[in-house]
């Protein structure tokens, strides 16, 4: 079943979606393609991207696969150059790729984990935005959607120390873009989801069970917010969208000891 709505500001647009092989990125890619966009599927695992592309093809949409580790600056620049070379423009950029480390407290997070989170969650979106922005400014039109986290504004011990910090950085970067790009025709929106049932949950120190996951947002719930931002009229700015589960669950059994690692 396709999404089946008409969105004139999405139809025939060129959309890059990072982290498109699963979870929110996959759901957003399907919705954008169903709405008439050509979606450039970006991620590290070719087999996952190809699976999403086949699904889009089966639904009558158009998609292109571009494997890329968005944690590398040269990689995202090459990605942008390739897309611009093939299609001449990028209308919508969805910076969705992100992850949190297994160690999440202040005392246990390692330098390697912190650097990886910084590269994927913040530097990747920053430099990919930098790469596609000149063309958007030349056309006086473009949408940048950054998928952050509710941890950016309401840090939790489940999210973790460094993850909360870099996601707050992504939120602030979005706000800054709308200040710097005011009256340019280029807009930015930050999506702030709460707990989402996606494959990244498998990386948590305590993996939530089926009952816990049933109370979380689905990837499609958050993808709806991505589509809302991408489909908004050019005269409007939807700067931030918060999507949280309506059910507040007990997390006490899943928290890491903040004193672990102390002398």
KOLKE-888567 format. One record per residue (C-alpha): residue number from 1; residue in three letters; chain; x, y, z. Coordinates in Angstrom, 2 decimals, padded with zeros to 5 digits. Example, Ala and Ser with C-alpha at 12.3 -4.5 7.8 and 13.67 -1.06 7.14 Angstrom:
<nodes>
+-----+---------+--------+---------+---------+---------+
: num : residuo : cadena :    east :   north :      up :
+-----+---------+--------+---------+---------+---------+
:   1 :     ALA :      A :  012.30 : -004.50 :  007.80 :
:   2 :     SER :      A :  013.67 : -001.06 :  007.14 :
+-----+---------+--------+---------+---------+---------+
</nodes>
This chain:
<nodes>
+-----+---------+--------+---------+---------+---------+
: num : residuo : cadena :    east :   north :      up :
+-----+---------+--------+---------+---------+---------+
:   1 :     UNK :      A :  000.00 :  000.00 :  000.00 :
:   2 :     UNK :      A :  001.40 :  003.41 : -000.92 :
:   3 :     UNK :      A :  001.07 :  006.58 :  001.08 :
:   4 :     UNK :      A : -001.24 :  008.04 : -001.55 :
:   5 :     UNK :      A : -001.44 :  011.74 : -000.80 :
:   6 :     UNK :      A : -000.73 :  014.64 : -003.15 :
:   7 :     UNK :      A :  001.97 :  017.04 : -002.03 :
:   8 :     UNK :      A :  002.81 :  019.60 : -004.72 :
:   9 :     UNK :      A :  005.95 :  020.80 : -002.90 :
:  10 :     UNK :      A :  007.33 :  017.26 : -002.77 :
:  11 :     UNK :      A :  006.31 :  015.97 : -006.19 :
:  12 :     UNK :      A :  009.27 :  015.78 : -008.63 :
:  13 :     UNK :      A :  011.71 :  017.00 : -005.97 :
:  14 :     UNK :      A :  015.16 :  015.51 : -005.42 :
:  15 :     UNK :      A :  015.44 :  014.35 : -001.81 :
:  16 :     UNK :      A :  018.51 :  012.98 : -000.03 :
:  17 :     UNK :      A :  017.71 :  010.85 :  003.02 :
:  18 :     UNK :      A :  020.58 :  009.62 :  005.19 :
:  19 :     UNK :      A :  020.21 :  006.52 :  007.33 :
:  20 :     UNK :      A :  017.68 :  005.35 :  004.74 :
:  21 :     UNK :      A :  018.28 :  001.62 :  005.15 :
:  22 :     UNK :      A :  016.07 :  001.14 :  008.20 :
:  23 :     UNK :      A :  013.94 :  002.81 :  010.84 :
:  24 :     UNK :      A :  012.92 :  006.45 :  010.45 :
:  25 :     UNK :      A :  015.03 :  006.91 :  007.32 :
:  26 :     UNK :      A :  013.39 :  003.98 :  005.57 :
:  27 :     UNK :      A :  009.88 :  005.10 :  006.52 :
:  28 :     UNK :      A :  010.56 :  008.69 :  005.46 :
:  29 :     UNK :      A :  012.03 :  007.54 :  002.14 :
:  30 :     UNK :      A :  008.93 :  005.47 :  001.37 :
:  31 :     UNK :      A :  006.60 :  008.35 :  002.22 :
:  32 :     UNK :      A :  008.56 :  010.87 :  000.18 :
:  33 :     UNK :      A :  008.70 :  008.50 : -002.80 :
:  34 :     UNK :      A :  004.98 :  007.78 : -002.50 :
:  35 :     UNK :      A :  004.43 :  011.54 : -002.64 :
:  36 :     UNK :      A :  006.29 :  011.87 : -005.95 :
:  37 :     UNK :      A :  009.86 :  012.65 : -004.92 :
:  38 :     UNK :      A :  012.94 :  010.99 : -006.34 :
:  39 :     UNK :      A :  014.69 :  009.79 : -003.20 :
:  40 :     UNK :      A :  018.45 :  009.34 : -002.93 :
:  41 :     UNK :      A :  018.89 :  006.58 : -000.35 :
:  42 :     UNK :      A :  022.05 :  007.05 :  001.70 :
:  43 :     UNK :      A :  023.51 :  004.66 :  004.27 :
:  44 :     UNK :      A :  026.45 :  002.44 :  005.05 :
:  45 :     UNK :      A :  024.94 : -000.94 :  004.13 :
:  46 :     UNK :      A :  024.26 : -001.46 :  000.43 :
:  47 :     UNK :      A :  021.98 : -004.47 :  000.93 :
:  48 :     UNK :      A :  019.62 : -002.48 :  003.18 :
:  49 :     UNK :      A :  019.47 :  000.42 :  000.75 :
:  50 :     UNK :      A :  018.77 : -001.92 : -002.15 :
:  51 :     UNK :      A :  015.93 : -003.51 : -000.21 :
:  52 :     UNK :      A :  014.32 : -000.09 :  000.34 :
:  53 :     UNK :      A :  014.86 :  000.82 : -003.32 :
:  54 :     UNK :      A :  013.11 : -002.36 : -004.44 :
:  55 :     UNK :      A :  010.16 : -001.54 : -002.19 :
:  56 :     UNK :      A :  009.95 :  001.96 : -003.66 :
:  57 :     UNK :      A :  010.13 :  000.55 : -007.18 :
:  58 :     UNK :      A :  007.34 : -001.90 : -006.38 :
:  59 :     UNK :      A :  005.16 :  000.98 : -005.19 :
:  60 :     UNK :      A :  005.74 :  002.91 : -008.41 :
:  61 :     UNK :      A :  008.23 :  005.40 : -006.97 :
:  62 :     UNK :      A :  011.74 :  006.46 : -007.95 :
:  63 :     UNK :      A :  014.87 :  005.99 : -005.87 :
:  64 :     UNK :      A :  018.63 :  005.95 : -006.22 :
:  65 :     UNK :      A :  021.10 :  004.15 : -003.94 :
:  66 :     UNK :      A :  024.26 :  005.90 : -002.71 :
:  67 :     UNK :      A :  026.27 :  004.02 : -000.05 :
:  68 :     UNK :      A :  028.09 :  006.50 :  002.18 :
:  69 :     UNK :      A :  029.37 :  006.80 :  005.74 :
:  70 :     UNK :      A :  028.13 :  010.25 :  006.69 :
:  71 :     UNK :      A :  030.69 :  010.38 :  009.50 :
:  72 :     UNK :      A :  033.38 :  011.24 :  006.95 :
:  73 :     UNK :      A :  033.60 :  014.80 :  005.64 :
:  74 :     UNK :      A :  035.18 :  013.84 :  002.31 :
:  75 :     UNK :      A :  032.55 :  011.10 :  001.88 :
:  76 :     UNK :      A :  029.59 :  013.46 :  002.29 :
:  77 :     UNK :      A :  031.16 :  016.00 : -000.03 :
:  78 :     UNK :      A :  031.63 :  013.31 : -002.69 :
:  79 :     UNK :      A :  028.05 :  012.17 : -002.13 :
:  80 :     UNK :      A :  026.71 :  015.68 : -002.70 :
:  81 :     UNK :      A :  028.86 :  016.21 : -005.78 :
:  82 :     UNK :      A :  027.59 :  012.95 : -007.27 :
:  83 :     UNK :      A :  023.94 :  013.76 : -006.67 :
:  84 :     UNK :      A :  024.31 :  017.31 : -007.99 :
:  85 :     UNK :      A :  026.18 :  016.00 : -011.00 :
:  86 :     UNK :      A :  023.43 :  013.51 : -011.83 :
:  87 :     UNK :      A :  020.34 :  015.57 : -011.01 :
:  88 :     UNK :      A :  021.51 :  019.19 : -010.99 :
:  89 :     UNK :      A :  019.93 :  020.04 : -007.67 :
:  90 :     UNK :      A :  018.91 :  018.89 : -004.20 :
:  91 :     UNK :      A :  015.51 :  020.17 : -003.08 :
:  92 :     UNK :      A :  015.22 :  018.40 :  000.28 :
:  93 :     UNK :      A :  017.98 :  017.10 :  002.54 :
:  94 :     UNK :      A :  016.93 :  014.83 :  005.41 :
:  95 :     UNK :      A :  019.80 :  014.42 :  007.87 :
:  96 :     UNK :      A :  018.48 :  011.37 :  009.67 :
:  97 :     UNK :      A :  021.51 :  009.10 :  010.23 :
:  98 :     UNK :      A :  022.53 :  008.89 :  013.86 :
:  99 :     UNK :      A :  023.34 :  006.55 :  016.70 :
: 100 :     UNK :      A :  024.19 :  006.37 :  020.38 :
: 101 :     UNK :      A :  026.98 :  004.38 :  021.97 :
: 102 :     UNK :      A :  026.60 :  001.39 :  024.25 :
: 103 :     UNK :      A :  028.32 :  003.26 :  027.10 :
: 104 :     UNK :      A :  026.12 :  006.24 :  027.93 :
: 105 :     UNK :      A :  027.06 :  007.73 :  031.28 :
: 106 :     UNK :      A :  029.54 :  010.56 :  031.71 :
: 107 :     UNK :      A :  032.09 :  008.30 :  033.39 :
: 108 :     UNK :      A :  031.90 :  005.38 :  030.95 :
: 109 :     UNK :      A :  031.70 :  007.07 :  027.53 :
: 110 :     UNK :      A :  034.98 :  006.54 :  025.70 :
: 111 :     UNK :      A :  036.79 :  009.04 :  023.44 :
: 112 :     UNK :      A :  036.20 :  006.71 :  020.48 :
: 113 :     UNK :      A :  032.45 :  006.59 :  021.15 :
: 114 :     UNK :      A :  032.26 :  010.35 :  021.62 :
: 115 :     UNK :      A :  034.13 :  011.03 :  018.39 :
: 116 :     UNK :      A :  031.94 :  008.63 :  016.41 :
: 117 :     UNK :      A :  028.75 :  010.23 :  017.76 :
: 118 :     UNK :      A :  030.07 :  013.69 :  016.97 :
: 119 :     UNK :      A :  030.94 :  012.71 :  013.41 :
: 120 :     UNK :      A :  027.69 :  010.95 :  012.54 :
: 121 :     UNK :      A :  025.17 :  012.96 :  014.58 :
: 122 :     UNK :      A :  026.55 :  016.47 :  014.06 :
: 123 :     UNK :      A :  029.49 :  016.81 :  011.69 :
: 124 :     UNK :      A :  027.84 :  014.70 :  008.99 :
: 125 :     UNK :      A :  024.67 :  016.82 :  008.90 :
: 126 :     UNK :      A :  026.71 :  020.03 :  009.07 :
: 127 :     UNK :      A :  029.01 :  019.26 :  006.15 :
: 128 :     UNK :      A :  026.34 :  017.63 :  004.00 :
: 129 :     UNK :      A :  024.23 :  020.75 :  004.49 :
: 130 :     UNK :      A :  027.26 :  022.85 :  003.58 :
: 131 :     UNK :      A :  027.70 :  020.84 :  000.37 :
: 132 :     UNK :      A :  024.12 :  021.21 : -000.93 :
: 133 :     UNK :      A :  023.47 :  024.73 :  000.34 :
: 134 :     UNK :      A :  025.06 :  026.76 : -002.50 :
: 135 :     UNK :      A :  022.67 :  025.29 : -005.07 :
: 136 :     UNK :      A :  019.69 :  025.90 : -002.81 :
: 137 :     UNK :      A :  020.72 :  029.52 : -002.35 :
: 138 :     UNK :      A :  021.14 :  029.98 : -006.09 :
: 139 :     UNK :      A :  017.57 :  028.77 : -006.63 :
: 140 :     UNK :      A :  016.22 :  030.63 : -003.57 :
: 141 :     UNK :      A :  014.58 :  027.40 : -002.45 :
: 142 :     UNK :      A :  015.40 :  024.36 : -000.36 :
: 143 :     UNK :      A :  014.46 :  022.42 :  002.76 :
: 144 :     UNK :      A :  016.85 :  020.91 :  005.30 :
: 145 :     UNK :      A :  015.27 :  018.49 :  007.79 :
: 146 :     UNK :      A :  017.45 :  017.48 :  010.73 :
: 147 :     UNK :      A :  016.27 :  014.53 :  012.80 :
: 148 :     UNK :      A :  017.48 :  015.19 :  016.33 :
: 149 :     UNK :      A :  015.99 :  013.77 :  019.52 :
: 150 :     UNK :      A :  013.89 :  014.80 :  022.47 :
: 151 :     UNK :      A :  017.13 :  014.25 :  024.39 :
: 152 :     UNK :      A :  018.26 :  017.58 :  022.92 :
: 153 :     UNK :      A :  015.79 :  019.49 :  025.09 :
: 154 :     UNK :      A :  014.97 :  016.92 :  027.79 :
: 155 :     UNK :      A :  018.14 :  014.90 :  028.46 :
: 156 :     UNK :      A :  017.55 :  011.47 :  029.90 :
: 157 :     UNK :      A :  019.86 :  008.78 :  031.24 :
: 158 :     UNK :      A :  018.53 :  006.39 :  028.63 :
: 159 :     UNK :      A :  019.70 :  008.68 :  025.85 :
: 160 :     UNK :      A :  023.07 :  009.23 :  027.41 :
: 161 :     UNK :      A :  025.44 :  012.09 :  028.14 :
: 162 :     UNK :      A :  027.26 :  012.67 :  024.87 :
: 163 :     UNK :      A :  024.32 :  011.70 :  022.67 :
: 164 :     UNK :      A :  022.18 :  014.33 :  024.39 :
: 165 :     UNK :      A :  024.92 :  016.91 :  023.86 :
: 166 :     UNK :      A :  025.38 :  016.29 :  020.13 :
: 167 :     UNK :      A :  021.64 :  016.13 :  019.49 :
: 168 :     UNK :      A :  021.31 :  019.49 :  021.23 :
: 169 :     UNK :      A :  024.02 :  020.72 :  018.88 :
: 170 :     UNK :      A :  021.97 :  019.56 :  015.88 :
: 171 :     UNK :      A :  018.92 :  021.40 :  017.21 :
: 172 :     UNK :      A :  020.93 :  024.58 :  017.68 :
: 173 :     UNK :      A :  022.45 :  024.21 :  014.21 :
: 174 :     UNK :      A :  018.93 :  024.06 :  012.76 :
: 175 :     UNK :      A :  017.92 :  027.21 :  014.60 :
: 176 :     UNK :      A :  021.09 :  028.93 :  013.47 :
: 177 :     UNK :      A :  020.42 :  028.05 :  009.82 :
: 178 :     UNK :      A :  017.06 :  029.79 :  009.96 :
: 179 :     UNK :      A :  018.77 :  032.90 :  011.33 :
: 180 :     UNK :      A :  021.59 :  032.91 :  008.78 :
: 181 :     UNK :      A :  019.36 :  031.99 :  005.83 :
: 182 :     UNK :      A :  016.48 :  034.32 :  006.64 :
: 183 :     UNK :      A :  014.79 :  035.66 :  003.47 :
: 184 :     UNK :      A :  016.89 :  033.35 :  001.27 :
: 185 :     UNK :      A :  014.10 :  030.89 :  000.50 :
: 186 :     UNK :      A :  016.03 :  028.07 :  002.21 :
: 187 :     UNK :      A :  014.43 :  026.70 :  005.36 :
: 188 :     UNK :      A :  015.42 :  024.25 :  008.08 :
: 189 :     UNK :      A :  013.30 :  022.10 :  010.38 :
: 190 :     UNK :      A :  014.36 :  020.00 :  013.36 :
: 191 :     UNK :      A :  012.41 :  016.87 :  014.30 :
: 192 :     UNK :      A :  012.57 :  015.98 :  018.00 :
: 193 :     UNK :      A :  011.26 :  012.43 :  018.52 :
: 194 :     UNK :      A :  010.94 :  010.65 :  021.82 :
: 195 :     UNK :      A :  011.46 :  006.89 :  022.09 :
: 196 :     UNK :      A :  011.09 :  005.19 :  018.72 :
: 197 :     UNK :      A :  010.94 :  001.47 :  018.04 :
: 198 :     UNK :      A :  013.83 :  001.15 :  015.56 :
: 199 :     UNK :      A :  016.78 : -001.25 :  015.17 :
: 200 :     UNK :      A :  019.03 :  001.17 :  017.09 :
: 201 :     UNK :      A :  017.38 : -000.04 :  020.31 :
: 202 :     UNK :      A :  019.49 : -003.18 :  019.99 :
: 203 :     UNK :      A :  022.54 : -001.10 :  020.93 :
: 204 :     UNK :      A :  021.14 : -000.13 :  024.34 :
: 205 :     UNK :      A :  022.78 : -001.61 :  027.45 :
: 206 :     UNK :      A :  019.37 : -003.07 :  028.34 :
: 207 :     UNK :      A :  017.39 : -003.87 :  025.19 :
: 208 :     UNK :      A :  013.67 : -003.07 :  025.63 :
: 209 :     UNK :      A :  011.27 : -005.97 :  025.27 :
: 210 :     UNK :      A :  008.16 : -006.27 :  023.13 :
: 211 :     UNK :      A :  005.84 : -004.77 :  025.77 :
: 212 :     UNK :      A :  008.05 : -001.69 :  026.12 :
: 213 :     UNK :      A :  008.35 : -001.27 :  022.37 :
: 214 :     UNK :      A :  004.59 : -001.40 :  021.96 :
: 215 :     UNK :      A :  004.32 :  001.90 :  023.86 :
: 216 :     UNK :      A :  006.95 :  003.71 :  021.76 :
: 217 :     UNK :      A :  006.56 :  005.72 :  018.59 :
: 218 :     UNK :      A :  006.85 :  003.83 :  015.32 :
: 219 :     UNK :      A :  009.32 :  004.89 :  012.65 :
: 220 :     UNK :      A :  006.33 :  005.88 :  010.55 :
: 221 :     UNK :      A :  005.10 :  008.27 :  013.25 :
: 222 :     UNK :      A :  008.32 :  010.24 :  013.01 :
: 223 :     UNK :      A :  008.46 :  009.96 :  009.22 :
: 224 :     UNK :      A :  005.08 :  011.71 :  009.13 :
: 225 :     UNK :      A :  006.78 :  014.71 :  010.75 :
: 226 :     UNK :      A :  009.59 :  014.60 :  008.18 :
: 227 :     UNK :      A :  007.03 :  014.61 :  005.39 :
: 228 :     UNK :      A :  005.13 :  017.48 :  007.02 :
: 229 :     UNK :      A :  008.29 :  019.59 :  007.00 :
: 230 :     UNK :      A :  009.26 :  018.66 :  003.44 :
: 231 :     UNK :      A :  005.73 :  019.24 :  002.13 :
: 232 :     UNK :      A :  005.17 :  022.60 :  003.79 :
: 233 :     UNK :      A :  004.54 :  025.56 :  001.44 :
: 234 :     UNK :      A :  007.62 :  027.59 :  000.60 :
: 235 :     UNK :      A :  006.10 :  030.63 :  002.30 :
: 236 :     UNK :      A :  005.93 :  028.83 :  005.65 :
: 237 :     UNK :      A :  008.57 :  027.76 :  008.14 :
: 238 :     UNK :      A :  007.95 :  024.77 :  010.37 :
: 239 :     UNK :      A :  011.07 :  025.15 :  012.49 :
: 240 :     UNK :      A :  010.64 :  022.39 :  015.09 :
: 241 :     UNK :      A :  008.37 :  019.39 :  015.50 :
: 242 :     UNK :      A :  008.27 :  017.43 :  018.75 :
: 243 :     UNK :      A :  006.80 :  013.93 :  018.58 :
: 244 :     UNK :      A :  006.62 :  012.02 :  021.84 :
: 245 :     UNK :      A :  004.87 :  008.81 :  022.90 :
: 246 :     UNK :      A :  001.56 :  009.47 :  024.62 :
: 247 :     UNK :      A :  002.39 :  006.71 :  027.13 :
: 248 :     UNK :      A :  005.07 :  007.42 :  029.74 :
: 249 :     UNK :      A :  006.72 :  004.16 :  030.69 :
: 250 :     UNK :      A :  008.89 :  003.15 :  033.66 :
: 251 :     UNK :      A :  012.56 :  003.27 :  032.62 :
: 252 :     UNK :      A :  014.10 :  002.54 :  036.01 :
: 253 :     UNK :      A :  015.09 : -001.01 :  035.09 :
: 254 :     UNK :      A :  017.01 :  000.11 :  031.98 :
: 255 :     UNK :      A :  019.25 :  002.82 :  033.43 :
: 256 :     UNK :      A :  023.01 :  002.48 :  033.69 :
: 257 :     UNK :      A :  024.58 :  003.21 :  037.06 :
: 258 :     UNK :      A :  025.99 :  006.77 :  036.82 :
: 259 :     UNK :      A :  028.70 :  005.85 :  039.33 :
: 260 :     UNK :      A :  029.98 :  002.95 :  037.25 :
: 261 :     UNK :      A :  033.61 :  003.62 :  036.41 :
: 262 :     UNK :      A :  034.20 :  005.84 :  039.46 :
: 263 :     UNK :      A :  037.26 :  005.16 :  041.59 :
+-----+---------+--------+---------+---------+---------+
</nodes>
